[in-house]
Amino acid sequence: MRLTRSSDLALRVLMALAVAQEPSTARETAAALRVPYSHLAKVVARLRHLGLVETRRGRGGGLAITGAGREVSIGGLMRELEGVGDVVDCEGDTPCPLHGGCRLRGALRRAQEAFYASLDPLTVESLTESPTGPVLLGLVGRGGRAG
């Protein structure tokens, strides 16, 4: 199983904001995480919609993680961001001839759920404990500003 780039970035954004001591701008966060601003902006919009990040405009504004963002289950978040569809597309442009009697599809679906279930007990807060937190703090710089 492989996460999409957007889901990976969403986790990194939440983790960076969790250790930041004050809000940072989306441009600063994008620079610190070495990702395109346009891609980060889309991810932040989704996280904001989910109530995990808040954005404030103007002087002293920026991105900040919410309480829900700190405590969100990583497994639940990945289900939300990745969706719980099939791992393989058995009914696409060229439907699989085994579709009617295939056991692989069900096995892959169970494996996908086991992957998410293994992430369920983790939270953003738990992911930012040492040694990860200090490394993240070095990326986002002092006071949440990219360094």
PyMOL CGO cylinders between C-alpha atoms (Angstrom):
from pymol import cmd
from pymol.cgo import CYLINDER

trace = [
    CYLINDER, 0.00, 0.00, 0.00, 1.29, 3.42, -0.87, 0.3, 1, 1, 1, 1, 1, 1,
    CYLINDER, 1.29, 3.42, -0.87, -0.06, 6.78, 0.30, 0.3, 1, 1, 1, 1, 1, 1,
    CYLINDER, -0.06, 6.78, 0.30, -0.76, 9.52, -2.19, 0.3, 1, 1, 1, 1, 1, 1,
    CYLINDER, -0.76, 9.52, -2.19, 1.54, 12.53, -2.16, 0.3, 1, 1, 1, 1, 1, 1,
    CYLINDER, 1.54, 12.53, -2.16, -1.32, 14.63, -0.79, 0.3, 1, 1, 1, 1, 1, 1,
    CYLINDER, -1.32, 14.63, -0.79, -1.87, 12.32, 2.19, 0.3, 1, 1, 1, 1, 1, 1,
    CYLINDER, -1.87, 12.32, 2.19, 1.86, 12.21, 2.91, 0.3, 1, 1, 1, 1, 1, 1,
    CYLINDER, 1.86, 12.21, 2.91, 2.03, 16.00, 2.77, 0.3, 1, 1, 1, 1, 1, 1,
    CYLINDER, 2.03, 16.00, 2.77, -1.05, 16.34, 5.00, 0.3, 1, 1, 1, 1, 1, 1,
    CYLINDER, -1.05, 16.34, 5.00, 0.69, 14.28, 7.69, 0.3, 1, 1, 1, 1, 1, 1,
    CYLINDER, 0.69, 14.28, 7.69, 3.90, 16.30, 7.38, 0.3, 1, 1, 1, 1, 1, 1,
    CYLINDER, 3.90, 16.30, 7.38, 1.98, 19.60, 7.57, 0.3, 1, 1, 1, 1, 1, 1,
    CYLINDER, 1.98, 19.60, 7.57, 0.12, 18.51, 10.69, 0.3, 1, 1, 1, 1, 1, 1,
    CYLINDER, 0.12, 18.51, 10.69, 3.31, 17.29, 12.34, 0.3, 1, 1, 1, 1, 1, 1,
    CYLINDER, 3.31, 17.29, 12.34, 5.17, 20.52, 11.52, 0.3, 1, 1, 1, 1, 1, 1,
    CYLINDER, 5.17, 20.52, 11.52, 2.32, 22.66, 12.85, 0.3, 1, 1, 1, 1, 1, 1,
    CYLINDER, 2.32, 22.66, 12.85, 2.12, 20.53, 16.00, 0.3, 1, 1, 1, 1, 1, 1,
    CYLINDER, 2.12, 20.53, 16.00, 5.65, 21.52, 17.02, 0.3, 1, 1, 1, 1, 1, 1,
    CYLINDER, 5.65, 21.52, 17.02, 5.51, 25.13, 15.81, 0.3, 1, 1, 1, 1, 1, 1,
    CYLINDER, 5.51, 25.13, 15.81, 5.44, 27.64, 18.65, 0.3, 1, 1, 1, 1, 1, 1,
    CYLINDER, 5.44, 27.64, 18.65, 3.42, 30.19, 16.68, 0.3, 1, 1, 1, 1, 1, 1,
    CYLINDER, 3.42, 30.19, 16.68, 1.62, 30.22, 13.33, 0.3, 1, 1, 1, 1, 1, 1,
    CYLINDER, 1.62, 30.22, 13.33, 3.64, 30.05, 10.12, 0.3, 1, 1, 1, 1, 1, 1,
    CYLINDER, 3.64, 30.05, 10.12, 2.48, 31.04, 6.68, 0.3, 1, 1, 1, 1, 1, 1,
    CYLINDER, 2.48, 31.04, 6.68, 1.65, 28.51, 4.01, 0.3, 1, 1, 1, 1, 1, 1,
    CYLINDER, 1.65, 28.51, 4.01, 4.61, 29.74, 1.95, 0.3, 1, 1, 1, 1, 1, 1,
    CYLINDER, 4.61, 29.74, 1.95, 6.97, 29.30, 4.91, 0.3, 1, 1, 1, 1, 1, 1,
    CYLINDER, 6.97, 29.30, 4.91, 5.62, 25.84, 5.60, 0.3, 1, 1, 1, 1, 1, 1,
    CYLINDER, 5.62, 25.84, 5.60, 5.95, 24.85, 1.94, 0.3, 1, 1, 1, 1, 1, 1,
    CYLINDER, 5.95, 24.85, 1.94, 9.56, 26.06, 1.91, 0.3, 1, 1, 1, 1, 1, 1,
    CYLINDER, 9.56, 26.06, 1.91, 10.38, 24.24, 5.15, 0.3, 1, 1, 1, 1, 1, 1,
    CYLINDER, 10.38, 24.24, 5.15, 8.88, 20.99, 3.86, 0.3, 1, 1, 1, 1, 1, 1,
    CYLINDER, 8.88, 20.99, 3.86, 10.40, 21.52, 0.40, 0.3, 1, 1, 1, 1, 1, 1,
    CYLINDER, 10.40, 21.52, 0.40, 7.14, 21.16, -1.51, 0.3, 1, 1, 1, 1, 1, 1,
    CYLINDER, 7.14, 21.16, -1.51, 5.42, 23.41, -4.06, 0.3, 1, 1, 1, 1, 1, 1,
    CYLINDER, 5.42, 23.41, -4.06, 3.26, 26.09, -2.47, 0.3, 1, 1, 1, 1, 1, 1,
    CYLINDER, 3.26, 26.09, -2.47, 0.33, 25.30, -4.78, 0.3, 1, 1, 1, 1, 1, 1,
    CYLINDER, 0.33, 25.30, -4.78, 0.29, 21.66, -3.66, 0.3, 1, 1, 1, 1, 1, 1,
    CYLINDER, 0.29, 21.66, -3.66, 0.55, 22.61, 0.02, 0.3, 1, 1, 1, 1, 1, 1,
    CYLINDER, 0.55, 22.61, 0.02, -2.27, 25.15, -0.36, 0.3, 1, 1, 1, 1, 1, 1,
    CYLINDER, -2.27, 25.15, -0.36, -4.63, 22.43, -1.65, 0.3, 1, 1, 1, 1, 1, 1,
    CYLINDER, -4.63, 22.43, -1.65, -3.70, 20.12, 1.22, 0.3, 1, 1, 1, 1, 1, 1,
    CYLINDER, -3.70, 20.12, 1.22, -4.14, 22.89, 3.80, 0.3, 1, 1, 1, 1, 1, 1,
    CYLINDER, -4.14, 22.89, 3.80, -7.58, 23.68, 2.37, 0.3, 1, 1, 1, 1, 1, 1,
    CYLINDER, -7.58, 23.68, 2.37, -8.61, 20.04, 2.86, 0.3, 1, 1, 1, 1, 1, 1,
    CYLINDER, -8.61, 20.04, 2.86, -7.20, 19.95, 6.41, 0.3, 1, 1, 1, 1, 1, 1,
    CYLINDER, -7.20, 19.95, 6.41, -9.03, 23.19, 7.19, 0.3, 1, 1, 1, 1, 1, 1,
    CYLINDER, -9.03, 23.19, 7.19, -12.27, 21.71, 5.85, 0.3, 1, 1, 1, 1, 1, 1,
    CYLINDER, -12.27, 21.71, 5.85, -11.75, 18.71, 8.16, 0.3, 1, 1, 1, 1, 1, 1,
    CYLINDER, -11.75, 18.71, 8.16, -11.26, 21.04, 11.15, 0.3, 1, 1, 1, 1, 1, 1,
    CYLINDER, -11.26, 21.04, 11.15, -7.64, 20.00, 11.73, 0.3, 1, 1, 1, 1, 1, 1,
    CYLINDER, -7.64, 20.00, 11.73, -5.97, 23.28, 10.75, 0.3, 1, 1, 1, 1, 1, 1,
    CYLINDER, -5.97, 23.28, 10.75, -7.07, 26.86, 11.12, 0.3, 1, 1, 1, 1, 1, 1,
    CYLINDER, -7.07, 26.86, 11.12, -5.92, 29.70, 8.93, 0.3, 1, 1, 1, 1, 1, 1,
    CYLINDER, -5.92, 29.70, 8.93, -5.76, 33.36, 9.88, 0.3, 1, 1, 1, 1, 1, 1,
    CYLINDER, -5.76, 33.36, 9.88, -5.11, 36.27, 7.55, 0.3, 1, 1, 1, 1, 1, 1,
    CYLINDER, -5.11, 36.27, 7.55, -3.17, 39.41, 8.25, 0.3, 1, 1, 1, 1, 1, 1,
    CYLINDER, -3.17, 39.41, 8.25, -0.42, 40.36, 10.63, 0.3, 1, 1, 1, 1, 1, 1,
    CYLINDER, -0.42, 40.36, 10.63, 0.25, 37.56, 13.08, 0.3, 1, 1, 1, 1, 1, 1,
    CYLINDER, 0.25, 37.56, 13.08, -1.81, 35.19, 10.99, 0.3, 1, 1, 1, 1, 1, 1,
    CYLINDER, -1.81, 35.19, 10.99, -0.85, 31.96, 9.34, 0.3, 1, 1, 1, 1, 1, 1,
    CYLINDER, -0.85, 31.96, 9.34, -1.48, 28.27, 9.82, 0.3, 1, 1, 1, 1, 1, 1,
    CYLINDER, -1.48, 28.27, 9.82, -2.09, 26.63, 13.17, 0.3, 1, 1, 1, 1, 1, 1,
    CYLINDER, -2.09, 26.63, 13.17, -3.09, 23.13, 14.18, 0.3, 1, 1, 1, 1, 1, 1,
    CYLINDER, -3.09, 23.13, 14.18, -6.34, 22.73, 16.10, 0.3, 1, 1, 1, 1, 1, 1,
    CYLINDER, -6.34, 22.73, 16.10, -6.92, 20.52, 19.14, 0.3, 1, 1, 1, 1, 1, 1,
    CYLINDER, -6.92, 20.52, 19.14, -8.71, 18.06, 16.86, 0.3, 1, 1, 1, 1, 1, 1,
    CYLINDER, -8.71, 18.06, 16.86, -5.68, 18.10, 14.56, 0.3, 1, 1, 1, 1, 1, 1,
    CYLINDER, -5.68, 18.10, 14.56, -3.40, 17.09, 17.43, 0.3, 1, 1, 1, 1, 1, 1,
    CYLINDER, -3.40, 17.09, 17.43, -5.63, 14.21, 18.49, 0.3, 1, 1, 1, 1, 1, 1,
    CYLINDER, -5.63, 14.21, 18.49, -6.87, 12.88, 15.15, 0.3, 1, 1, 1, 1, 1, 1,
    CYLINDER, -6.87, 12.88, 15.15, -6.38, 9.15, 14.61, 0.3, 1, 1, 1, 1, 1, 1,
    CYLINDER, -6.38, 9.15, 14.61, -3.85, 8.69, 11.83, 0.3, 1, 1, 1, 1, 1, 1,
    CYLINDER, -3.85, 8.69, 11.83, -5.74, 5.63, 10.58, 0.3, 1, 1, 1, 1, 1, 1,
    CYLINDER, -5.74, 5.63, 10.58, -9.01, 7.56, 10.49, 0.3, 1, 1, 1, 1, 1, 1,
    CYLINDER, -9.01, 7.56, 10.49, -7.35, 10.48, 8.75, 0.3, 1, 1, 1, 1, 1, 1,
    CYLINDER, -7.35, 10.48, 8.75, -5.80, 8.21, 6.13, 0.3, 1, 1, 1, 1, 1, 1,
    CYLINDER, -5.80, 8.21, 6.13, -9.18, 6.57, 5.48, 0.3, 1, 1, 1, 1, 1, 1,
    CYLINDER, -9.18, 6.57, 5.48, -10.64, 10.05, 4.98, 0.3, 1, 1, 1, 1, 1, 1,
    CYLINDER, -10.64, 10.05, 4.98, -7.85, 11.30, 2.73, 0.3, 1, 1, 1, 1, 1, 1,
    CYLINDER, -7.85, 11.30, 2.73, -7.18, 8.10, 0.78, 0.3, 1, 1, 1, 1, 1, 1,
    CYLINDER, -7.18, 8.10, 0.78, -10.68, 6.73, 0.67, 0.3, 1, 1, 1, 1, 1, 1,
    CYLINDER, -10.68, 6.73, 0.67, -11.55, 3.13, 1.33, 0.3, 1, 1, 1, 1, 1, 1,
    CYLINDER, -11.55, 3.13, 1.33, -11.97, 2.04, -2.27, 0.3, 1, 1, 1, 1, 1, 1,
    CYLINDER, -11.97, 2.04, -2.27, -10.45, -1.07, -3.77, 0.3, 1, 1, 1, 1, 1, 1,
    CYLINDER, -10.45, -1.07, -3.77, -6.66, -1.35, -3.92, 0.3, 1, 1, 1, 1, 1, 1,
    CYLINDER, -6.66, -1.35, -3.92, -6.94, -2.62, -7.50, 0.3, 1, 1, 1, 1, 1, 1,
    CYLINDER, -6.94, -2.62, -7.50, -9.41, -1.57, -10.18, 0.3, 1, 1, 1, 1, 1, 1,
    CYLINDER, -9.41, -1.57, -10.18, -11.13, -4.78, -11.19, 0.3, 1, 1, 1, 1, 1, 1,
    CYLINDER, -11.13, -4.78, -11.19, -13.88, -3.07, -13.19, 0.3, 1, 1, 1, 1, 1, 1,
    CYLINDER, -13.88, -3.07, -13.19, -11.90, -0.39, -15.08, 0.3, 1, 1, 1, 1, 1, 1,
    CYLINDER, -11.90, -0.39, -15.08, -11.55, 0.12, -18.82, 0.3, 1, 1, 1, 1, 1, 1,
    CYLINDER, -11.55, 0.12, -18.82, -10.51, -3.51, -19.19, 0.3, 1, 1, 1, 1, 1, 1,
    CYLINDER, -10.51, -3.51, -19.19, -12.46, -5.47, -16.58, 0.3, 1, 1, 1, 1, 1, 1,
    CYLINDER, -12.46, -5.47, -16.58, -10.60, -8.37, -15.02, 0.3, 1, 1, 1, 1, 1, 1,
    CYLINDER, -10.60, -8.37, -15.02, -11.84, -11.72, -16.34, 0.3, 1, 1, 1, 1, 1, 1,
    CYLINDER, -11.84, -11.72, -16.34, -11.51, -13.17, -12.82, 0.3, 1, 1, 1, 1, 1, 1,
    CYLINDER, -11.51, -13.17, -12.82, -13.89, -10.58, -11.36, 0.3, 1, 1, 1, 1, 1, 1,
    CYLINDER, -13.89, -10.58, -11.36, -16.70, -13.02, -10.68, 0.3, 1, 1, 1, 1, 1, 1,
    CYLINDER, -16.70, -13.02, -10.68, -14.63, -15.56, -8.76, 0.3, 1, 1, 1, 1, 1, 1,
    CYLINDER, -14.63, -15.56, -8.76, -11.51, -13.76, -7.57, 0.3, 1, 1, 1, 1, 1, 1,
    CYLINDER, -11.51, -13.76, -7.57, -10.30, -14.05, -3.98, 0.3, 1, 1, 1, 1, 1, 1,
    CYLINDER, -10.30, -14.05, -3.98, -7.50, -11.50, -4.45, 0.3, 1, 1, 1, 1, 1, 1,
    CYLINDER, -7.50, -11.50, -4.45, -9.80, -8.46, -4.32, 0.3, 1, 1, 1, 1, 1, 1,
    CYLINDER, -9.80, -8.46, -4.32, -11.13, -9.41, -0.87, 0.3, 1, 1, 1, 1, 1, 1,
    CYLINDER, -11.13, -9.41, -0.87, -7.65, -10.24, 0.42, 0.3, 1, 1, 1, 1, 1, 1,
    CYLINDER, -7.65, -10.24, 0.42, -6.34, -6.86, -0.74, 0.3, 1, 1, 1, 1, 1, 1,
    CYLINDER, -6.34, -6.86, -0.74, -9.29, -5.09, 0.87, 0.3, 1, 1, 1, 1, 1, 1,
    CYLINDER, -9.29, -5.09, 0.87, -8.56, -6.85, 4.19, 0.3, 1, 1, 1, 1, 1, 1,
    CYLINDER, -8.56, -6.85, 4.19, -4.87, -5.97, 3.89, 0.3, 1, 1, 1, 1, 1, 1,
    CYLINDER, -4.87, -5.97, 3.89, -5.78, -2.32, 3.27, 0.3, 1, 1, 1, 1, 1, 1,
    CYLINDER, -5.78, -2.32, 3.27, -7.98, -2.26, 6.36, 0.3, 1, 1, 1, 1, 1, 1,
    CYLINDER, -7.98, -2.26, 6.36, -5.23, -3.92, 8.42, 0.3, 1, 1, 1, 1, 1, 1,
    CYLINDER, -5.23, -3.92, 8.42, -2.87, -1.15, 7.25, 0.3, 1, 1, 1, 1, 1, 1,
    CYLINDER, -2.87, -1.15, 7.25, -5.30, 1.56, 8.38, 0.3, 1, 1, 1, 1, 1, 1,
    CYLINDER, -5.30, 1.56, 8.38, -6.09, -0.30, 11.62, 0.3, 1, 1, 1, 1, 1, 1,
    CYLINDER, -6.09, -0.30, 11.62, -2.39, -0.39, 12.52, 0.3, 1, 1, 1, 1, 1, 1,
    CYLINDER, -2.39, -0.39, 12.52, -2.41, 3.42, 12.27, 0.3, 1, 1, 1, 1, 1, 1,
    CYLINDER, -2.41, 3.42, 12.27, -5.61, 3.90, 14.31, 0.3, 1, 1, 1, 1, 1, 1,
    CYLINDER, -5.61, 3.90, 14.31, -3.94, 4.22, 17.74, 0.3, 1, 1, 1, 1, 1, 1,
    CYLINDER, -3.94, 4.22, 17.74, -1.47, 6.84, 16.48, 0.3, 1, 1, 1, 1, 1, 1,
    CYLINDER, -1.47, 6.84, 16.48, -2.19, 10.58, 16.70, 0.3, 1, 1, 1, 1, 1, 1,
    CYLINDER, -2.19, 10.58, 16.70, -0.34, 13.58, 15.33, 0.3, 1, 1, 1, 1, 1, 1,
    CYLINDER, -0.34, 13.58, 15.33, 0.69, 14.35, 18.91, 0.3, 1, 1, 1, 1, 1, 1,
    CYLINDER, 0.69, 14.35, 18.91, 2.20, 10.90, 19.35, 0.3, 1, 1, 1, 1, 1, 1,
    CYLINDER, 2.20, 10.90, 19.35, 4.04, 11.15, 16.03, 0.3, 1, 1, 1, 1, 1, 1,
    CYLINDER, 4.04, 11.15, 16.03, 5.77, 14.35, 17.12, 0.3, 1, 1, 1, 1, 1, 1,
    CYLINDER, 5.77, 14.35, 17.12, 7.30, 12.94, 20.29, 0.3, 1, 1, 1, 1, 1, 1,
    CYLINDER, 7.30, 12.94, 20.29, 11.10, 12.71, 20.45, 0.3, 1, 1, 1, 1, 1, 1,
    CYLINDER, 11.10, 12.71, 20.45, 13.11, 12.12, 18.32, 0.3, 1, 1, 1, 1, 1, 1,
    CYLINDER, 13.11, 12.12, 18.32, 10.76, 13.42, 15.60, 0.3, 1, 1, 1, 1, 1, 1,
    CYLINDER, 10.76, 13.42, 15.60, 9.65, 16.62, 17.34, 0.3, 1, 1, 1, 1, 1, 1,
    CYLINDER, 9.65, 16.62, 17.34, 13.12, 18.17, 17.63, 0.3, 1, 1, 1, 1, 1, 1,
    CYLINDER, 13.12, 18.17, 17.63, 13.87, 17.35, 13.98, 0.3, 1, 1, 1, 1, 1, 1,
    CYLINDER, 13.87, 17.35, 13.98, 10.61, 18.98, 12.91, 0.3, 1, 1, 1, 1, 1, 1,
    CYLINDER, 10.61, 18.98, 12.91, 11.31, 22.01, 15.07, 0.3, 1, 1, 1, 1, 1, 1,
    CYLINDER, 11.31, 22.01, 15.07, 14.64, 22.38, 13.27, 0.3, 1, 1, 1, 1, 1, 1,
    CYLINDER, 14.64, 22.38, 13.27, 12.78, 22.38, 9.93, 0.3, 1, 1, 1, 1, 1, 1,
    CYLINDER, 12.78, 22.38, 9.93, 10.14, 24.93, 10.84, 0.3, 1, 1, 1, 1, 1, 1,
    CYLINDER, 10.14, 24.93, 10.84, 12.60, 27.07, 12.78, 0.3, 1, 1, 1, 1, 1, 1,
    CYLINDER, 12.60, 27.07, 12.78, 12.17, 28.99, 15.97, 0.3, 1, 1, 1, 1, 1, 1,
    CYLINDER, 12.17, 28.99, 15.97, 8.72, 30.36, 16.64, 0.3, 1, 1, 1, 1, 1, 1,
    CYLINDER, 8.72, 30.36, 16.64, 7.12, 28.46, 13.78, 0.3, 1, 1, 1, 1, 1, 1,
    CYLINDER, 7.12, 28.46, 13.78, 8.84, 30.48, 11.05, 0.3, 1, 1, 1, 1, 1, 1,
    CYLINDER, 8.84, 30.48, 11.05, 10.59, 28.46, 8.38, 0.3, 1, 1, 1, 1, 1, 1,
    CYLINDER, 10.59, 28.46, 8.38, 14.31, 28.43, 8.83, 0.3, 1, 1, 1, 1, 1, 1,
]
cmd.load_cgo(trace, "trace")
